[in-house]
Amino acid sequence: MDTNKILADLYAEHSRITHAIAALESLGGASNKGGASFAYGANRMARRLPMSAAAKKKLSIAAKKRWAARKAAVAEEQAPKKAAKVAKKKTAPKKTAMVTRKAPKPAKIASARRMSAAARKRIGEATKARWAAKRAAAAGATTA
């Protein structure tokens, strides 16, 4: 057979199939929203099917049960460690009302560099002057 004849037959068959699919879809069959239609062999598992509220609830409950079981297993595993830790901890004696408390120590300053009061004052004045100049420039631009 001639390759041109084979190609012509395939194109004709493709056209018939396309028309058949369009006719079925117009009758209320499968829609082509998700890409390739079923006739072209689209993978059914790759399509994303909608999930009902009941199915979502069922999955949610199952997941919560799994999480609870895992949390319980972890708690059982760590229970001996926590018990040993509590036993080692020394309990502090109760303080009575007569006990005086020491004043808290001042927090250490992380940086060794400190700005003098005079330097802080100069920076503040320079900032105020810059803002005043900016306001004056803005006022002059609106009136002009």
N, CA, C and O atoms as CSV, one atom per row, in Angstrom:
chain,resi,resn,atom,element,x,y,z
A,1,MET,N,N,0.833,-1.195,0.000
A,1,MET,CA,C,0.000,0.000,0.000
A,1,MET,C,C,0.871,1.249,0.000
A,1,MET,O,O,2.005,1.245,0.480
A,2,ASP,N,N,0.337,2.258,-0.523
A,2,ASP,CA,C,1.035,3.539,-0.615
A,2,ASP,C,C,0.908,4.275,0.730
A,2,ASP,O,O,-0.159,4.254,1.343
A,3,THR,N,N,1.972,4.913,1.187
A,3,THR,CA,C,1.935,5.633,2.477
A,3,THR,C,C,0.957,6.792,2.440
A,3,THR,O,O,0.338,7.109,3.455
A,4,ASN,N,N,0.808,7.428,1.290
A,4,ASN,CA,C,-0.144,8.536,1.191
A,4,ASN,C,C,-1.567,8.027,1.398
A,4,ASN,O,O,-2.392,8.702,2.015
A,5,LYS,N,N,-1.853,6.818,0.874
A,5,LYS,CA,C,-3.181,6.219,1.030
A,5,LYS,C,C,-3.434,5.881,2.507
A,5,LYS,O,O,-4.537,6.092,3.010
A,6,ILE,N,N,-2.424,5.363,3.192
A,6,ILE,CA,C,-2.546,5.011,4.612
A,6,ILE,C,C,-2.809,6.278,5.430
A,6,ILE,O,O,-3.688,6.293,6.293
A,7,LEU,N,N,-2.049,7.335,5.156
A,7,LEU,CA,C,-2.234,8.592,5.881
A,7,LEU,C,C,-3.627,9.158,5.647
A,7,LEU,O,O,-4.255,9.649,6.585
A,8,ALA,N,N,-4.111,9.099,4.448
A,8,ALA,CA,C,-5.443,9.616,4.138
A,8,ALA,C,C,-6.512,8.831,4.899
A,8,ALA,O,O,-7.466,9.417,5.412
A,9,ASP,N,N,-6.353,7.506,4.972
A,9,ASP,CA,C,-7.306,6.673,5.728
A,9,ASP,C,C,-7.268,7.013,7.225
A,9,ASP,O,O,-8.311,7.099,7.872
A,10,LEU,N,N,-6.070,7.204,7.762
A,10,LEU,CA,C,-5.938,7.534,9.191
A,10,LEU,C,C,-6.559,8.896,9.507
A,10,LEU,O,O,-7.243,9.044,10.520
A,11,TYR,N,N,-6.327,9.884,8.649
A,11,TYR,CA,C,-6.931,11.199,8.862
A,11,TYR,C,C,-8.446,11.126,8.811
A,11,TYR,O,O,-9.130,11.788,9.592
A,12,ALA,N,N,-8.977,10.321,7.891
A,12,ALA,CA,C,-10.429,10.168,7.781
A,12,ALA,C,C,-10.990,9.510,9.046
A,12,ALA,O,O,-12.036,9.915,9.551
A,13,GLU,N,N,-10.288,8.496,9.549
A,13,GLU,CA,C,-10.744,7.820,10.773
A,13,GLU,C,C,-10.660,8.768,11.972
A,13,GLU,O,O,-11.539,8.772,12.833
A,14,HIS,N,N,-9.616,9.554,12.018
A,14,HIS,CA,C,-9.459,10.532,13.092
A,14,HIS,C,C,-10.608,11.532,13.072
A,14,HIS,O,O,-11.150,11.891,14.117
A,15,SER,N,N,-10.970,11.974,11.886
A,15,SER,CA,C,-12.070,12.925,11.746
A,15,SER,C,C,-13.386,12.309,12.222
A,15,SER,O,O,-14.161,12.972,12.911
A,16,ARG,N,N,-13.647,11.047,11.861
A,16,ARG,CA,C,-14.881,10.366,12.288
A,16,ARG,C,C,-14.915,10.237,13.815
A,16,ARG,O,O,-15.952,10.469,14.436
A,17,ILE,N,N,-13.788,9.868,14.414
A,17,ILE,CA,C,-13.731,9.700,15.878
A,17,ILE,C,C,-13.947,11.046,16.568
A,17,ILE,O,O,-14.682,11.121,17.552
A,18,THR,N,N,-13.320,12.104,16.069
A,18,THR,CA,C,-13.477,13.431,16.654
A,18,THR,C,C,-14.928,13.886,16.606
A,18,THR,O,O,-15.439,14.450,17.573
A,19,HIS,N,N,-15.605,13.637,15.457
A,19,HIS,CA,C,-17.013,14.012,15.330
A,19,HIS,C,C,-17.882,13.194,16.280
A,19,HIS,O,O,-18.842,13.716,16.847
A,20,ALA,N,N,-17.555,11.922,16.457
A,20,ALA,CA,C,-18.323,11.062,17.361
A,20,ALA,C,C,-18.172,11.536,18.803
A,20,ALA,O,O,-19.146,11.559,19.556
A,21,ILE,N,N,-16.974,11.909,19.181
A,21,ILE,CA,C,-16.721,12.402,20.546
A,21,ILE,C,C,-17.501,13.690,20.774
A,21,ILE,O,O,-18.137,13.857,21.815
A,22,ALA,N,N,-17.454,14.600,19.807
A,22,ALA,CA,C,-18.167,15.864,19.948
A,22,ALA,C,C,-19.669,15.629,20.091
A,22,ALA,O,O,-20.336,16.300,20.878
A,23,ALA,N,N,-20.201,14.663,19.318
A,23,ALA,CA,C,-21.632,14.362,19.403
A,23,ALA,C,C,-21.985,13.799,20.776
A,23,ALA,O,O,-23.011,14.166,21.348
A,24,LEU,N,N,-21.152,12.915,21.307
A,24,LEU,CA,C,-21.418,12.336,22.634
A,24,LEU,C,C,-21.337,13.395,23.727
A,24,LEU,O,O,-22.151,13.405,24.650
A,25,GLU,N,N,-20.360,14.280,23.620
A,25,GLU,CA,C,-20.226,15.329,24.634
A,25,GLU,C,C,-21.401,16.293,24.589
A,25,GLU,O,O,-21.829,16.786,25.633
A,26,SER,N,N,-21.926,16.569,23.413
A,26,SER,CA,C,-23.067,17.476,23.315
A,26,SER,C,C,-24.339,16.845,23.871
A,26,SER,O,O,-25.276,17.558,24.232
A,27,LEU,N,N,-24.382,15.516,23.942
A,27,LEU,CA,C,-25.546,14.823,24.506
A,27,LEU,C,C,-25.494,14.783,26.032
A,27,LEU,O,O,-26.418,14.267,26.662
A,28,GLY,N,N,-24.464,15.300,26.618
A,28,GLY,CA,C,-24.346,15.305,28.080
A,28,GLY,C,C,-23.412,14.228,28.573
A,28,GLY,O,O,-23.455,13.855,29.745
A,29,GLY,N,N,-22.584,13.732,27.712
A,29,GLY,CA,C,-21.607,12.719,28.104
A,29,GLY,C,C,-20.460,13.370,28.844
A,29,GLY,O,O,-20.631,14.418,29.468
A,30,ALA,N,N,-19.309,12.762,28.779
A,30,ALA,CA,C,-18.132,13.275,29.480
A,30,ALA,C,C,-17.706,14.600,28.873
A,30,ALA,O,O,-17.721,14.773,27.654
A,31,SER,N,N,-17.324,15.533,29.737
A,31,SER,CA,C,-16.851,16.820,29.245
A,31,SER,C,C,-15.352,16.759,29.061
A,31,SER,O,O,-14.691,15.841,29.548
A,32,ASN,N,N,-14.831,17.720,28.370
A,32,ASN,CA,C,-13.397,17.758,28.089
A,32,ASN,C,C,-12.725,18.834,28.923
A,32,ASN,O,O,-11.805,19.499,28.446
A,33,LYS,N,N,-13.167,19.014,30.157
A,33,LYS,CA,C,-12.605,20.066,31.017
A,33,LYS,C,C,-11.194,19.727,31.467
A,33,LYS,O,O,-10.360,20.624,31.595
A,34,GLY,N,N,-10.914,18.477,31.707
A,34,GLY,CA,C,-9.633,18.094,32.286
A,34,GLY,C,C,-8.558,17.804,31.275
A,34,GLY,O,O,-7.506,17.293,31.660
A,35,GLY,N,N,-8.749,18.095,30.016
A,35,GLY,CA,C,-7.714,17.843,29.022
A,35,GLY,C,C,-8.213,16.857,27.990
A,35,GLY,O,O,-9.303,17.032,27.444
A,36,ALA,N,N,-7.427,15.811,27.709
A,36,ALA,CA,C,-7.784,14.832,26.689
A,36,ALA,C,C,-9.022,14.051,27.120
A,36,ALA,O,O,-9.218,13.770,28.302
A,37,SER,N,N,-9.845,13.711,26.143
A,37,SER,CA,C,-11.059,12.973,26.480
A,37,SER,C,C,-10.731,11.498,26.649
A,37,SER,O,O,-9.616,11.064,26.358
A,38,PHE,N,N,-11.704,10.730,27.121
A,38,PHE,CA,C,-11.484,9.330,27.456
A,38,PHE,C,C,-11.181,8.500,26.214
A,38,PHE,O,O,-10.447,7.516,26.306
A,39,ALA,N,N,-11.735,8.872,25.036
A,39,ALA,CA,C,-11.547,8.088,23.821
A,39,ALA,C,C,-10.088,8.066,23.390
A,39,ALA,O,O,-9.648,7.124,22.730
A,40,TYR,N,N,-9.331,9.107,23.763
A,40,TYR,CA,C,-7.930,9.150,23.383
A,40,TYR,C,C,-7.040,8.451,24.393
A,40,TYR,O,O,-5.816,8.563,24.320
A,41,GLY,N,N,-7.626,7.741,25.321
A,41,GLY,CA,C,-6.832,6.939,26.249
A,41,GLY,C,C,-6.219,7.733,27.378
A,41,GLY,O,O,-5.138,7.386,27.853
A,42,ALA,N,N,-6.874,8.783,27.819
A,42,ALA,CA,C,-6.352,9.550,28.950
A,42,ALA,C,C,-6.337,8.640,30.174
A,42,ALA,O,O,-7.280,7.885,30.411
A,43,ASN,N,N,-5.296,8.718,30.920
A,43,ASN,CA,C,-5.147,7.862,32.090
A,43,ASN,C,C,-6.212,8.219,33.113
A,43,ASN,O,O,-6.259,9.349,33.601
A,44,ARG,N,N,-7.053,7.274,33.433
A,44,ARG,CA,C,-8.163,7.525,34.342
A,44,ARG,C,C,-7.672,7.869,35.745
A,44,ARG,O,O,-8.292,8.670,36.444
A,45,MET,N,N,-6.575,7.272,36.149
A,45,MET,CA,C,-6.064,7.516,37.495
A,45,MET,C,C,-5.419,8.896,37.605
A,45,MET,O,O,-5.317,9.449,38.700
A,46,ALA,N,N,-4.987,9.451,36.480
A,46,ALA,CA,C,-4.336,10.759,36.516
A,46,ALA,C,C,-5.359,11.874,36.684
A,46,ALA,O,O,-5.009,12.967,37.131
A,47,ARG,N,N,-6.638,11.613,36.328
A,47,ARG,CA,C,-7.663,12.638,36.484
A,47,ARG,C,C,-7.905,12.881,37.957
A,47,ARG,O,O,-7.752,11.979,38.781
A,48,ARG,N,N,-8.277,14.085,38.279
A,48,ARG,CA,C,-8.551,14.418,39.665
A,48,ARG,C,C,-10.057,14.374,39.874
A,48,ARG,O,O,-10.796,15.212,39.357
A,49,LEU,N,N,-10.494,13.393,40.634
A,49,LEU,CA,C,-11.916,13.224,40.869
A,49,LEU,C,C,-12.340,14.032,42.091
A,49,LEU,O,O,-11.571,14.144,43.046
A,50,PRO,N,N,-13.535,14.592,42.081
A,50,PRO,CA,C,-13.996,15.362,43.245
A,50,PRO,C,C,-14.248,14.436,44.433
A,50,PRO,O,O,-14.597,13.268,44.258
A,51,MET,N,N,-14.068,14.965,45.632
A,51,MET,CA,C,-14.268,14.183,46.842
A,51,MET,C,C,-15.453,14.758,47.607
A,51,MET,O,O,-15.558,15.970,47.797
A,52,SER,N,N,-16.320,13.891,48.034
A,52,SER,CA,C,-17.502,14.356,48.760
A,52,SER,C,C,-17.111,14.796,50.167
A,52,SER,O,O,-16.032,14.463,50.658
A,53,ALA,N,N,-17.998,15.545,50.804
A,53,ALA,CA,C,-17.733,16.027,52.163
A,53,ALA,C,C,-17.632,14.851,53.122
A,53,ALA,O,O,-16.816,14.865,54.043
A,54,ALA,N,N,-18.464,13.830,52.907
A,54,ALA,CA,C,-18.424,12.657,53.786
A,54,ALA,C,C,-17.085,11.928,53.666
A,54,ALA,O,O,-16.525,11.471,54.663
A,55,ALA,N,N,-16.578,11.826,52.436
A,55,ALA,CA,C,-15.282,11.161,52.243
A,55,ALA,C,C,-14.160,11.960,52.897
A,55,ALA,O,O,-13.251,11.385,53.496
A,56,LYS,N,N,-14.227,13.296,52.781
A,56,LYS,CA,C,-13.209,14.139,53.426
A,56,LYS,C,C,-13.246,13.966,54.936
A,56,LYS,O,O,-12.204,13.877,55.585
A,57,LYS,N,N,-14.456,13.918,55.492
A,57,LYS,CA,C,-14.611,13.745,56.936
A,57,LYS,C,C,-14.033,12.405,57.379
A,57,LYS,O,O,-13.354,12.315,58.402
A,58,LYS,N,N,-14.313,11.359,56.586
A,58,LYS,CA,C,-13.823,10.015,56.909
A,58,LYS,C,C,-12.287,10.000,56.911
A,58,LYS,O,O,-11.669,9.434,57.813
A,59,LEU,N,N,-11.679,10.626,55.896
A,59,LEU,CA,C,-10.216,10.690,55.842
A,59,LEU,C,C,-9.658,11.497,57.006
A,59,LEU,O,O,-8.624,11.142,57.572
A,60,SER,N,N,-10.335,12.573,57.363
A,60,SER,CA,C,-9.886,13.413,58.472
A,60,SER,C,C,-9.882,12.633,59.781
A,60,SER,O,O,-8.925,12.700,60.552
A,61,ILE,N,N,-10.951,11.900,60.021
A,61,ILE,CA,C,-11.052,11.105,61.257
A,61,ILE,C,C,-9.962,10.040,61.293
A,61,ILE,O,O,-9.340,9.819,62.332
A,62,ALA,N,N,-9.730,9.377,60.154
A,62,ALA,CA,C,-8.695,8.346,60.100
A,62,ALA,C,C,-7.313,8.937,60.368
A,62,ALA,O,O,-6.504,8.338,61.078
A,63,ALA,N,N,-7.043,10.113,59.799
A,63,ALA,CA,C,-5.745,10.757,60.006
A,63,ALA,C,C,-5.565,11.150,61.469
A,63,ALA,O,O,-4.479,10.996,62.029
A,64,LYS,N,N,-6.636,11.661,62.090
A,64,LYS,CA,C,-6.545,12.049,63.502
A,64,LYS,C,C,-6.288,10.842,64.387
A,64,LYS,O,O,-5.557,10.939,65.372
A,65,LYS,N,N,-6.889,9.693,64.042
A,65,LYS,CA,C,-6.631,8.464,64.799
A,65,LYS,C,C,-5.168,8.052,64.669
A,65,LYS,O,O,-4.536,7.658,65.650
A,66,ARG,N,N,-4.632,8.145,63.445
A,66,ARG,CA,C,-3.222,7.791,63.257
A,66,ARG,C,C,-2.316,8.716,64.052
A,66,ARG,O,O,-1.361,8.263,64.684
A,67,TRP,N,N,-2.611,10.017,64.024
A,67,TRP,CA,C,-1.790,10.977,64.772
A,67,TRP,C,C,-1.862,10.717,66.271
A,67,TRP,O,O,-0.851,10.803,66.969
A,68,ALA,N,N,-3.063,10.397,66.770
A,68,ALA,CA,C,-3.225,10.119,68.200
A,68,ALA,C,C,-2.441,8.874,68.589
A,68,ALA,O,O,-1.810,8.843,69.645
A,69,ALA,N,N,-2.478,7.840,67.737
A,69,ALA,CA,C,-1.733,6.614,68.035
A,69,ALA,C,C,-0.235,6.889,68.051
A,69,ALA,O,O,0.490,6.370,68.900
A,70,ARG,N,N,0.224,7.708,67.109
A,70,ARG,CA,C,1.652,8.026,67.053
A,70,ARG,C,C,2.069,8.849,68.276
A,70,ARG,O,O,3.134,8.634,68.854
A,71,LYS,N,N,1.210,9.789,68.653
A,71,LYS,CA,C,1.509,10.624,69.817
A,71,LYS,C,C,1.562,9.779,71.083
A,71,LYS,O,O,2.418,9.990,71.943
A,72,ALA,N,N,0.635,8.810,71.194
A,72,ALA,CA,C,0.628,7.935,72.366
A,72,ALA,C,C,1.882,7.072,72.404
A,72,ALA,O,O,2.456,6.855,73.471
A,73,ALA,N,N,2.314,6.574,71.235
A,73,ALA,CA,C,3.518,5.744,71.183
A,73,ALA,C,C,4.746,6.545,71.597
A,73,ALA,O,O,5.610,6.041,72.315
A,74,VAL,N,N,4.819,7.790,71.144
A,74,VAL,CA,C,5.956,8.642,71.512
A,74,VAL,C,C,5.922,8.945,73.008
A,74,VAL,O,O,6.961,8.965,73.667
A,75,ALA,N,N,4.715,9.183,73.544
A,75,ALA,CA,C,4.586,9.478,74.973
A,75,ALA,C,C,5.011,8.270,75.811
A,75,ALA,O,O,5.673,8.430,76.836
A,76,GLU,N,N,4.634,7.068,75.382
A,76,GLU,CA,C,5.038,5.857,76.101
A,76,GLU,C,C,6.549,5.696,76.077
A,76,GLU,O,O,7.161,5.300,77.068
A,77,GLU,N,N,7.136,6.008,74.938
A,77,GLU,CA,C,8.582,5.873,74.781
A,77,GLU,C,C,9.320,6.855,75.681
A,77,GLU,O,O,10.377,6.530,76.222
A,78,GLN,N,N,8.768,8.051,75.845
A,78,GLN,CA,C,9.455,9.081,76.626
A,78,GLN,C,C,9.069,9.084,78.092
A,78,GLN,O,O,9.689,9.796,78.882
A,79,ALA,N,N,8.065,8.313,78.482
A,79,ALA,CA,C,7.609,8.314,79.874
A,79,ALA,C,C,8.720,7.937,80.856
A,79,ALA,O,O,8.869,8.628,81.864
A,80,PRO,N,N,9.509,6.883,80.624
A,80,PRO,CA,C,10.584,6.563,81.582
A,80,PRO,C,C,11.619,7.677,81.694
A,80,PRO,O,O,12.146,7.930,82.777
A,81,LYS,N,N,11.907,8.334,80.594
A,81,LYS,CA,C,12.896,9.418,80.627
A,81,LYS,C,C,12.388,10.578,81.473
A,81,LYS,O,O,13.136,11.159,82.259
A,82,LYS,N,N,11.086,10.916,81.303
A,82,LYS,CA,C,10.517,12.026,82.062
A,82,LYS,C,C,10.466,11.695,83.547
A,82,LYS,O,O,10.741,12.555,84.384
A,83,ALA,N,N,10.114,10.449,83.883
A,83,ALA,CA,C,10.039,10.047,85.282
A,83,ALA,C,C,11.410,10.148,85.937
A,83,ALA,O,O,11.524,10.599,87.077
A,84,ALA,N,N,12.444,9.733,85.223
A,84,ALA,CA,C,13.799,9.817,85.759
A,84,ALA,C,C,14.216,11.270,85.935
A,84,ALA,O,O,14.900,11.606,86.901
A,85,LYS,N,N,13.817,12.115,85.028
A,85,LYS,CA,C,14.167,13.519,85.109
A,85,LYS,C,C,13.506,14.181,86.312
A,85,LYS,O,O,14.132,14.969,87.021
A,86,VAL,N,N,12.231,13.853,86.535
A,86,VAL,CA,C,11.499,14.426,87.668
A,86,VAL,C,C,12.108,13.940,88.978
A,86,VAL,O,O,12.194,14.713,89.931
A,87,ALA,N,N,12.531,12.684,89.050
A,87,ALA,CA,C,13.123,12.143,90.269
A,87,ALA,C,C,14.446,12.828,90.584
A,87,ALA,O,O,14.770,13.042,91.752
A,88,LYS,N,N,15.204,13.170,89.567
A,88,LYS,CA,C,16.491,13.823,89.777
A,88,LYS,C,C,16.342,15.266,90.239
A,88,LYS,O,O,17.191,15.792,90.959
A,89,LYS,N,N,15.248,15.900,89.813
A,89,LYS,CA,C,15.048,17.307,90.118
A,89,LYS,C,C,14.903,17.508,91.620
A,89,LYS,O,O,14.176,16.771,92.287
A,90,LYS,N,N,15.586,18.489,92.136
A,90,LYS,CA,C,15.455,18.791,93.556
A,90,LYS,C,C,14.316,19.776,93.739
A,90,LYS,O,O,14.186,20.737,92.981
A,91,THR,N,N,13.517,19.540,94.721
A,91,THR,CA,C,12.414,20.459,94.982
A,91,THR,C,C,12.914,21.582,95.864
A,91,THR,O,O,13.604,21.346,96.856
A,92,ALA,N,N,12.569,22.787,95.506
A,92,ALA,CA,C,13.006,23.962,96.260
A,92,ALA,C,C,12.141,24.104,97.501
A,92,ALA,O,O,10.938,23.851,97.447
A,93,PRO,N,N,12.739,24.506,98.622
A,93,PRO,CA,C,11.938,24.690,99.828
A,93,PRO,C,C,10.971,25.849,99.649
A,93,PRO,O,O,11.262,26.809,98.935
A,94,LYS,N,N,9.826,25.754,100.296
A,94,LYS,CA,C,8.825,26.805,100.186
A,94,LYS,C,C,9.335,28.055,100.886
A,94,LYS,O,O,9.923,27.994,101.965
A,95,LYS,N,N,9.094,29.179,100.245
A,95,LYS,CA,C,9.531,30.443,100.829
A,95,LYS,C,C,8.408,31.001,101.689
A,95,LYS,O,O,7.231,30.950,101.330
A,96,THR,N,N,8.802,31.523,102.813
A,96,THR,CA,C,7.808,32.112,103.699
A,96,THR,C,C,7.706,33.599,103.415
A,96,THR,O,O,8.492,34.143,102.639
A,97,ALA,N,N,6.753,34.249,104.035
A,97,ALA,CA,C,6.529,35.678,103.816
A,97,ALA,C,C,7.673,36.513,104.376
A,97,ALA,O,O,7.863,37.654,103.953
A,98,MET,N,N,8.428,35.974,105.306
A,98,MET,CA,C,9.489,36.732,105.950
A,98,MET,C,C,10.755,36.796,105.103
A,98,MET,O,O,11.633,37.617,105.370
A,99,VAL,N,N,10.859,35.963,104.111
A,99,VAL,CA,C,12.079,35.924,103.312
A,99,VAL,C,C,12.108,37.144,102.402
A,99,VAL,O,O,11.134,37.446,101.713
A,100,THR,N,N,13.241,37.839,102.412
A,100,THR,CA,C,13.387,39.000,101.534
A,100,THR,C,C,14.080,38.551,100.261
A,100,THR,O,O,14.973,37.704,100.276
A,101,ARG,N,N,13.656,39.122,99.197
A,101,ARG,CA,C,14.235,38.746,97.910
A,101,ARG,C,C,15.275,39.762,97.499
A,101,ARG,O,O,15.175,40.951,97.804
A,102,LYS,N,N,16.271,39.264,96.800
A,102,LYS,CA,C,17.314,40.151,96.303
A,102,LYS,C,C,16.810,40.893,95.082
A,102,LYS,O,O,15.964,40.395,94.339
A,103,ALA,N,N,17.328,42.065,94.887
A,103,ALA,CA,C,16.966,42.853,93.710
A,103,ALA,C,C,17.575,42.190,92.476
A,103,ALA,O,O,18.694,41.682,92.542
A,104,PRO,N,N,16.865,42.187,91.368
A,104,PRO,CA,C,17.423,41.563,90.162
A,104,PRO,C,C,18.635,42.329,89.663
A,104,PRO,O,O,18.705,43.554,89.768
A,105,LYS,N,N,19.581,41.588,89.121
A,105,LYS,CA,C,20.792,42.203,88.590
A,105,LYS,C,C,20.450,42.919,87.290
A,105,LYS,O,O,19.615,42.437,86.524
A,106,PRO,N,N,21.074,44.048,87.031
A,106,PRO,CA,C,20.804,44.740,85.768
A,106,PRO,C,C,21.309,43.899,84.594
A,106,PRO,O,O,22.319,43.205,84.708
A,107,ALA,N,N,20.611,43.968,83.487
A,107,ALA,CA,C,20.990,43.201,82.311
A,107,ALA,C,C,22.286,43.752,81.729
A,107,ALA,O,O,22.523,44.960,81.719
A,108,LYS,N,N,23.107,42.845,81.250
A,108,LYS,CA,C,24.364,43.263,80.654
A,108,LYS,C,C,24.091,43.816,79.260
A,108,LYS,O,O,23.245,43.305,78.527
A,109,ILE,N,N,24.819,44.864,78.913
A,109,ILE,CA,C,24.683,45.453,77.586
A,109,ILE,C,C,25.556,44.654,76.635
A,109,ILE,O,O,26.734,44.422,76.905
A,110,ALA,N,N,24.970,44.232,75.519
A,110,ALA,CA,C,25.669,43.362,74.585
A,110,ALA,C,C,26.837,44.086,73.921
A,110,ALA,O,O,27.882,43.481,73.682
A,111,SER,N,N,26.672,45.352,73.626
A,111,SER,CA,C,27.707,46.077,72.903
A,111,SER,C,C,28.542,46.899,73.876
A,111,SER,O,O,28.018,47.452,74.843
A,112,ALA,N,N,29.832,46.974,73.615
A,112,ALA,CA,C,30.722,47.773,74.457
A,112,ALA,C,C,30.668,49.241,74.056
A,112,ALA,O,O,31.030,50.107,74.852
A,113,ARG,N,N,30.219,49.540,72.824
A,113,ARG,CA,C,30.152,50.921,72.356
A,113,ARG,C,C,28.870,51.562,72.857
A,113,ARG,O,O,27.784,50.990,72.761
A,114,ARG,N,N,29.026,52.758,73.390
A,114,ARG,CA,C,27.869,53.503,73.857
A,114,ARG,C,C,27.934,54.907,73.295
A,114,ARG,O,O,29.009,55.484,73.129
A,115,MET,N,N,26.750,55.446,73.004
A,115,MET,CA,C,26.697,56.799,72.465
A,115,MET,C,C,26.588,57.769,73.641
A,115,MET,O,O,25.826,57.545,74.582
A,116,SER,N,N,27.349,58.826,73.569
A,116,SER,CA,C,27.290,59.815,74.641
A,116,SER,C,C,26.003,60.620,74.505
A,116,SER,O,O,25.384,60.646,73.441
A,117,ALA,N,N,25.611,61.273,75.588
A,117,ALA,CA,C,24.397,62.089,75.579
A,117,ALA,C,C,24.534,63.242,74.594
A,117,ALA,O,O,23.567,63.608,73.926
A,118,ALA,N,N,25.729,63.814,74.502
A,118,ALA,CA,C,25.958,64.934,73.582
A,118,ALA,C,C,25.803,64.473,72.125
A,118,ALA,O,O,25.214,65.182,71.308
A,119,ALA,N,N,26.329,63.290,71.802
A,119,ALA,CA,C,26.227,62.771,70.438
A,119,ALA,C,C,24.766,62.482,70.095
A,119,ALA,O,O,24.311,62.772,68.989
A,120,ARG,N,N,24.030,61.905,71.059
A,120,ARG,CA,C,22.614,61.617,70.840
A,120,ARG,C,C,21.840,62.916,70.587
A,120,ARG,O,O,20.944,62.959,69.743
A,121,LYS,N,N,22.193,63.964,71.321
A,121,LYS,CA,C,21.530,65.264,71.175
A,121,LYS,C,C,21.823,65.867,69.799
A,121,LYS,O,O,20.917,66.392,69.152
A,122,ARG,N,N,23.087,65.797,69.343
A,122,ARG,CA,C,23.455,66.335,68.026
A,122,ARG,C,C,22.697,65.609,66.913
A,122,ARG,O,O,22.217,66.242,65.972
A,123,ILE,N,N,22.589,64.278,67.019
A,123,ILE,CA,C,21.875,63.493,66.002
A,123,ILE,C,C,20.397,63.881,65.980
A,123,ILE,O,O,19.810,64.026,64.908
A,124,GLY,N,N,19.800,64.048,67.145
A,124,GLY,CA,C,18.394,64.443,67.229
A,124,GLY,C,C,18.149,65.799,66.606
A,124,GLY,O,O,17.174,65.985,65.879
A,125,GLU,N,N,19.033,66.756,66.889
A,125,GLU,CA,C,18.884,68.096,66.314
A,125,GLU,C,C,19.050,68.069,64.795
A,125,GLU,O,O,18.316,68.753,64.083
A,126,ALA,N,N,19.994,67.297,64.299
A,126,ALA,CA,C,20.212,67.199,62.850
A,126,ALA,C,C,18.993,66.576,62.171
A,126,ALA,O,O,18.595,67.009,61.089
A,127,THR,N,N,18.408,65.574,62.795
A,127,THR,CA,C,17.220,64.937,62.235
A,127,THR,C,C,16.059,65.912,62.180
A,127,THR,O,O,15.352,65.980,61.175
A,128,LYS,N,N,15.854,66.677,63.263
A,128,LYS,CA,C,14.780,67.671,63.286
A,128,LYS,C,C,14.998,68.716,62.201
A,128,LYS,O,O,14.041,69.145,61.556
A,129,ALA,N,N,16.235,69.128,61.992
A,129,ALA,CA,C,16.541,70.131,60.965
A,129,ALA,C,C,16.244,69.577,59.569
A,129,ALA,O,O,15.682,70.283,58.732
A,130,ARG,N,N,16.618,68.320,59.314
A,130,ARG,CA,C,16.333,67.711,58.013
A,130,ARG,C,C,14.840,67.651,57.742
A,130,ARG,O,O,14.393,67.965,56.639
A,131,TRP,N,N,14.062,67.245,58.750
A,131,TRP,CA,C,12.600,67.155,58.578
A,131,TRP,C,C,11.978,68.540,58.375
A,131,TRP,O,O,11.048,68.698,57.585
A,132,ALA,N,N,12.493,69.528,59.085
A,132,ALA,CA,C,11.973,70.884,58.911
A,132,ALA,C,C,12.239,71.378,57.491
A,132,ALA,O,O,11.378,72.008,56.878
A,133,ALA,N,N,13.426,71.092,56.971
A,133,ALA,CA,C,13.762,71.496,55.605
A,133,ALA,C,C,12.877,70.769,54.602
A,133,ALA,O,O,12.442,71.362,53.615
A,134,LYS,N,N,12.613,69.518,54.841
A,134,LYS,CA,C,11.768,68.742,53.935
A,134,LYS,C,C,10.332,69.278,53.940
A,134,LYS,O,O,9.706,69.399,52.887
A,135,ARG,N,N,9.815,69.597,55.130
A,135,ARG,CA,C,8.465,70.162,55.225
A,135,ARG,C,C,8.392,71.518,54.527
A,135,ARG,O,O,7.414,71.818,53.842
A,136,ALA,N,N,9.433,72.335,54.703
A,136,ALA,CA,C,9.455,73.645,54.059
A,136,ALA,C,C,9.491,73.503,52.550
A,136,ALA,O,O,8.822,74.255,51.841
A,137,ALA,N,N,10.268,72.543,52.043
A,137,ALA,CA,C,10.356,72.309,50.600
A,137,ALA,C,C,9.009,71.828,50.076
A,137,ALA,O,O,8.585,72.237,48.995
A,138,ALA,N,N,8.342,70.977,50.818
A,138,ALA,CA,C,7.031,70.472,50.392
A,138,ALA,C,C,5.996,71.589,50.403
A,138,ALA,O,O,5.150,71.660,49.512
A,139,ALA,N,N,6.057,72.467,51.410
A,139,ALA,CA,C,5.115,73.591,51.491
A,139,ALA,C,C,5.360,74.567,50.345
A,139,ALA,O,O,4.414,75.113,49.776
A,140,GLY,N,N,6.640,74.788,50.003
A,140,GLY,CA,C,6.981,75.695,48.908
A,140,GLY,C,C,6.550,75.118,47.561
A,140,GLY,O,O,6.187,75.873,46.659
A,141,ALA,N,N,6.584,73.801,47.411
A,141,ALA,CA,C,6.205,73.164,46.139
A,141,ALA,C,C,4.703,73.208,45.943
A,141,ALA,O,O,4.243,73.317,44.806
A,142,THR,N,N,3.916,73.127,47.018
A,142,THR,CA,C,2.459,73.147,46.884
A,142,THR,C,C,1.929,74.540,46.620
A,142,THR,O,O,0.905,74.686,45.954
A,143,THR,N,N,2.600,75.578,47.125
A,143,THR,CA,C,2.122,76.953,46.929
A,143,THR,C,C,2.549,77.486,45.555
A,143,THR,O,O,1.903,78.384,45.015
A,144,ALA,N,N,3.596,76.958,45.007
A,144,ALA,CA,C,4.110,77.468,43.727
A,144,ALA,C,C,3.321,76.990,42.551
A,144,ALA,O,O,3.638,77.338,41.414
